């Protein structure tokens, strides 16, 4: 999405310097505190996961082809990215740029700067909507919202994901996730197989989800548009 919003000559230059990264489910493509690349997913979904002092984890971002990862945090040399592990939850492909080259282009390219600012406005909106989600929304509602996000990035209703992985992403107990998924299956919203969840009724799942589902709607809208509407 970020790359597709750039002028053709700039896009061609960036592609010459980009590396292709295959995203395989479960791979950790970046470790906490080690941000050195900017990721532009073409398909799939990356999840940023932080680890609390007690060892439990929680997700703080989900990014697919509608956005980029580290494009904002690594924009300036004095900036630091205190992110977490970057984990592949939906397989796909991403292009990556080394941070030094990315910063050089950003300094001399108003077009890239404008696109980055547009991207940043969406990121801020997503973060504001999801702020304190774990403290205000039920595990059932958050689980439904995550399933919507996973299907949005995979574009199909059958998701390869385990109860344990959902628990890690939401920072919840696995037992709670199993109970929630069982309830959704009884309600005929989803079906469960080993390591796979299939959404039967997306509309019902949407109504089960917390208000953060608006982020899913935003992602789907951007994916449909195929590019940012960059102004200025």
Buried (B, 14 or more C-beta within 10 A) or exposed (E): BBBBBBEEEBBEBBEEBBEEBEBEBEBEBBEBEEBEBBBBBBBBBBBBBBEEEEEEBBBEBBBBBBBBBBBBBBBEEEEEBEBBBBBBBBBBBBBBBBBEEBBEBBEEBEBBBBBBBBBBEBBEEBEEBBEEBBEEBEBBBBBBBBBBBBBBBBEEBEBBBBBEBBBBBBBBEBEBBBBBBEBBBEEEBBBBEEEEBBBBBBEBBBEBBBEBBBBBEBBBEBBEEEBBEBEE
